[in-house]
Amino acid sequence: ERFLERVGAGKDKNPSHIKHQLNKIAASTDWSRERFTMDPLLNKAVVAAFIRFHDQGLISRDNRLVNWCPHLRTALSDLEVDHEEIPGITYLEIPGYDQKVEVGVLCEFKYQIKGSNDFLTVATTRIETMLGDTAVAVHPEDDRYLKFVGKELVHPFFPDRKMVVIADTMVDREFGTGCVKITPAHDKNDFMAGQRHKLEMISIFDDNGHIAGNGGKFAGQHRFEARKTIEEELKKLSLWVQKKPHAMSLGLCSRSKDIIEPFMKPQWWMNCKDLADKSVKALREGELKIIPEFHHNTWYRWLENIQEWCISRQLWWGHRIPAYKVVKPPQDKEMWFVGKDMAEALAKAEAKLGKGVVLEQDEDVLDTWFSSGLFPFSVFGWPDTEGNDDFESFFPTSLLETGHDILFFWVARMVMMSIGLTGKLPFKTVYLHAMVRDAHGRKMSKSLGNVIDPIEVIEGIELEQLHLKLYEGNLPEKEIEKAKKGQAADYPDGIPECGADALRFGLLAYTSQGKNVNLDINRVVGYRHFCNKVWNATRFGLTYFGEDFKFSGALRLSAPFAWEDRWILSRLSVCADKTNKAMQSYEFAAATTATYSFFLYELCDVYLELLKPRFYAEAESEETVEDRKVAREVLYICLDWSMRLLHPLLPYLTEELYQRLPPSPTKAESITIAQYPTTVIGWNNHIVEQEMELLSEIAGKFRSQKTSLGLNPGSRPLGYVRHSDADNVASLRKLTTRLSRMGAMGEIKVLAEGEAEPKGTLRDVVSDRCMIFTAAEGVDLSQEMAKLQKKVVSAEKMVASYVDKIAAPGYEDKVPATVRETNAQKMESSQKELLELRTAVKNIQEAMK
């Protein structure tokens, strides 16, 4: 009882930290409905579920082989066993044993045929289990050993034990010697062979993994100590043959990392076959959705090959199994009764056995996944569903979000148990997120020192404090020193304060990585910088409104929008469309990309810059006043929509900035209840977007040329543009002032067709149809000459590659016409670009004279 009190206190402490993490990361949760699996409400559901499944014949008790963890002294399900591939001789550290254990070896030794000088050589990776051998198996068609089938063998340490040679098709004649030792109580295949041949099942380990009292001279030894002493004894008896390296798969306890031992134990088992079939059908027929869909095969593989579930555990913490064994009167065979309490079980027992029955409750507890599997409906008061408003209103739920690593442990069991107990699926959709690993792709481990607490990323932590936290666990001193080195390598300056929004945005941006997320803190720091940009840009944008501005509530499509207004509204509509589609399809990384790109590269880098002349112009004409009014309303829409689109990704920042927006009839009390923006078809403007793409490309070339010329960022040289497309020329001529601002240039002129190149300028190639010219007065042209000459060499190589390709033997016959046409177009374009570059070099040469 005192132990349970301490565990309960630990539960109260740890969930509070988890709750703190969830609150910090802005989880929108109704904490008044918080539940713990050991709460009385949930315990009632667990008991009811066990009884109902037992009454249906799905739960029964049987003495079978289980996965046993000697260190934890409990049975485990197959899914709680990690299988590690051992390539050959390896030495492992395991808990509870002070020496390293040799694994990855195949030991061969001999059994003597009773009453003869013949021997059979067998091989095993677990020599200590020979203490429980009751037979040697050979293949029934193996002529080498047929004469020995049915003969008795001599066990070197238990000469009175009956051991026989049996014939069984389980034997692989080609493996080893073709003889297999049979230990029915400690190997799954041997167990089945033992059942077929009615062999004695001898358990030779105790619950701690030591040799049991029936182990003769080895009794009391740790099983891996016995591994060595048995080898020594066999050598003394001249029965040892050899030991050689052997690749193998080794089962380890997922919790303790102890080596799993198959044990014969009476346990409670649940038959899940029918429920698994229904769960498979639900996914195949679309009644249940699992996202991402590449997890479907895992679902099918596990459930279509499901084994009976060992639901009992030998731990002190958990829901005690509501099953009661008859201890009086004595029974020839164990007899059990189940009930919600002792009184109910006793009533059932007395109805069958009469008065005077004494019962004793099973001390084992249920696998925690049994109670967790009931969670979708136990929290709403099941099994008391009559007049239960919560159950009627909220069950089934709509969405489960969890990690893919517990798809079977938890998700499949929730689905199966919900189908079995309520006749309904517990939820319609399952979204499985990736597992967070460190920046190097390693699983987070205390011993590596790479475990990242979200609070440490949000609030920041110094390296010394990270070191100190290692002592809060139960790591050995040498593991702590190893972990310290790992922390110092990954976080030499500690973890900088990033804030909850940056961490949240970063984790969502990582969701495109698939099954694992390699979390790099530096990337989260980058998103902290993005948060700063959102804060500063929005604060700057707010200065344009003035104190008396109040948004009208809607934009009139007939308003006199400037060109950049029409462009930004079109891009905002596209961003809303992308973000909504990403949210609906659970592609959260796409949502972060869409909102990030719009706010940073379109709203901040372009639109806010193009707004400045409209607000800073000195003229106060009626037209200017109207233009500023329109600009303010468009800017309001951009900031309002940006905050709402970004809110699920950056909740704290967007709420703060949303509250600072000017009044509007449509503004909600809180951004959390504001309507989420959707695309406005009337804003979409492909023509304006194409014009902006053209301007952006040309402006980028002008800025690049200014940098290459070493011009002061504040300088505004004269610029010229030549374009061979008449429509683009028309667009450029009406947008020269925008191009000038975007390119950080002075006046920009668009050259007419056939107009001579302006003198005293440097040219650059934008594309095969467009060139720019920058006035180069007082500029050192030698650097630009060197860069252009490099471009000429690169272009010459490109042209030469196409010439060689087209001149290759059989080109006209072997290469498809469409490919030949594409190559011809690319060569023509490359030749034209080369010509332009050579002309530019010549132009500089002339300018340098």
C-alpha positions, 0 to 999 in steps of 0.5 A: 500500500505504501508503494502504491501511495509513492507511485501515486505521488509520482503520478501527481508530479509527472503529469503536472510537468507534462500538463505544463509542457502542453500548456506552454505549447498552447494546447487548446484543451478542456482541462476540467475533463482531465482523467487518469487511468487509475481514477475510480471512473476508469477503474469501473470501466476496466472491471466491466470490460474484463467481465464482459469479455470474459463472459463472451469467452474472449478472456481465459486463463491458460498455462502458456509460454510468455515473454518474461523479463527477469529484471522486471519479473513480469510477462510482456507482450510481443510488442514490448520486446525489441529485437536486436540483430546480433551479427556475431560474437557480442558482449552485452550489459544487462541489468542485474548482472555485473558481467557482460553477457556473450551472445551471437555464438552457437554452442555444440555439444553431444548427447549419448544414446542410452546403452550405446557408444553413439552420440547425437550432436546438437547446437544452441545459442542458449546452452543454459536451457539444456538443463530443461531438455527432454528430447532431441528432434530429427527430421523424419526423412533424414536417413542419418538418424532414423535408426535412433528415433524412439531411443532414449538419451542420457542427460549428463546432469540428470541421468534419471530423466527420460529423454528421447529422440523424436521425429518432427518436420520442424527440423531443418536437415540442412542447419547445423548437424540436423539434430535439435535439442528440445526444451518445451518450457523455454522455447516457442517452437519447442513448446509446440513440439512438446505438445505434439509429442507429449513431452514433459515441460520442465521450467528451469528458471525462477522469476529472477532469471536464476537457475531454479531448485530443480537445476541440480548443481547449477541451482541458484546461479544466475542463468548467464553464470550457468551458461559458463559453468555448464560449458565447463562441466560439458568439457570435463565430461568430453561432451563439448564440441565447439563454439562458433560465431552465429548471427541471430536476433535477440529479444530485449525488454523494451523497458529494462533491456534485459534479455527476454526468456520464454517462460511457462506461466499461467496467465490471462489471455484475450482472443482478439481474432474476430475484433482484429478482423473487424478492425481491418475491415473498417480501414479497408472499407473507408469507415476508419481513416489512418493518415498518412496512408503509408501506415495502412500496411502496418495496420494490416500486417499486425491485425491480420497476423494477430496472436492472443494477447497476454493481458496479465502483468506481474507488477505492483502498479495497475488495475488489479485483475477482477478474477478470484481463485477458489482456495477452499474447498481445495480443487483438483484444477484451478477454478476462477470466478470473475466479478466487479468485487469479491461479493459478486464473485463469491455469489457466483462461486457459491451458486456453483460450489455451495456455501463455505467457499473461500476466494482469493483475488489474483494479485496480477494486474492488467496490461496498461494497454488494456485500460488505455484501450478503453479510454475513448469511452471510459472517460465519458462514463461507460458502461453507464450510458443510459441517460449519459449526455456526455457519452451521447454527445461526444462518443464516438470522437472525430480525430485521434492524434498520436505517434506512429510507434503506438499504432498497435499498442494503443490505436488498434486496441482502442479500435478493437475494444470499442468495436467489442464493447460499444459496437462503434469505432472510437473515432473516424480519423487517426493522424499519426505524427512522426517521432522526434529524434535528435539532429543526428537522427538518433533516438532520444536517450538519457544515456546519450544526453540528447533528450530535449524537454520542450520547456528547455527549448521554449525558455532556454537552458545553459549547458551547466543546467543541462548537465545537472538535470542528468543527475535527476534520473537513475543513470550510472555515473559513467553513463552521466559522463558520456551524456555530458559529452553528448550535451557539450557536443550538441549544445556547447552554449546551451539551448537558446530561448526560442519561445513556444511559437517557434517550437510549435512552428518548427515541429509542424514544419518538420512533419513532412519528414515522414516517420522520424523528425531529426530536430535541429535546434538551430532550425527552431532558432530560425523560426524564432527569427521569423516570429521576430519578423512577424512582430516587427513587420506587423508593428510597422504596418500598424503605423500606417493606420493612424489613430482614427482608422476603423476598417469598414468590414469588407473590401469592395471589388470595385474599389480603385486598387493599385496594381500592387493591391490587386497582386497582394490580394491575389497572393493572399487568396492563394495562401488561404487556399493552400493553407486550408487544403494543407490543414484539411489533408493534415499536411501541416508542413505545407501550411507552414510553407504557405504562410511563411512564404506569403508573410516574409517574401510577399507581404514584407519584402514586396508589398510593404516596400511598394506601399511606402511611396503611397503613404509618404507622398507629400501631395494631398490631392483627392486622388491621393487621399482615396488611394491611401484609404484603399491602401490602408484597407488592403493592408488591414486585410493582409495583416488580419488574414495573416494573423488568422492564417498563422494562428494555429501555427503561432498562437501566442504571437498572433493573439497578441498582434490581433488584439492590436489591430484597429477596430472592425465590425468583423473583429472577434473578441479573441483570434481563437474564435475568429473565422478562419480565412478561405480563398476569395475567387474574386481576388484571384488575378493571374495576369497581375501575378505573371507581371509580378513574376516578370518584375521580380526576376528583373528587379533581382538582376538589378540588385545582383548587378548593383552588388557585383559592381560594389555600389552603395546600397543607397545608390540609385543608378539609372537602369534600362530594360530590353525585352523581345515580347511586346506584351511584356514591354507594355507591362514593364512600361506601366510598372517602371516605378514599381520596378525601380523600387523593387530593384533599388534603382533610379529611373528605369527606362524600357527600350523600344525595339531596335533602339541602340544600347545605352552608352556607359552602361553594363548589361546583364542577361535576365533570360534569352528574351530579356536584358538589363543595362545599369549606368556604370559611371565611376564603377570599377568594371574589372570585377564585373568583367571577371564574372561575365567571362566565367559566365561565357565559359559556362555558356560555351560548355553548355552550347558545346554539350548540345552540339556534341549530343546532336552530332552523335552517331544515330542521333536522328534515328535513335532519339525520339522527335520530341526530345530532338525538338527540345534539345534544338530549342535548348541549344538555340536558347543557349546560343542566344544567351552566349551571344548576349554574354559575349556582347556584354563582355565587349560592352564592358571592354568598350566602357573600360577604354 
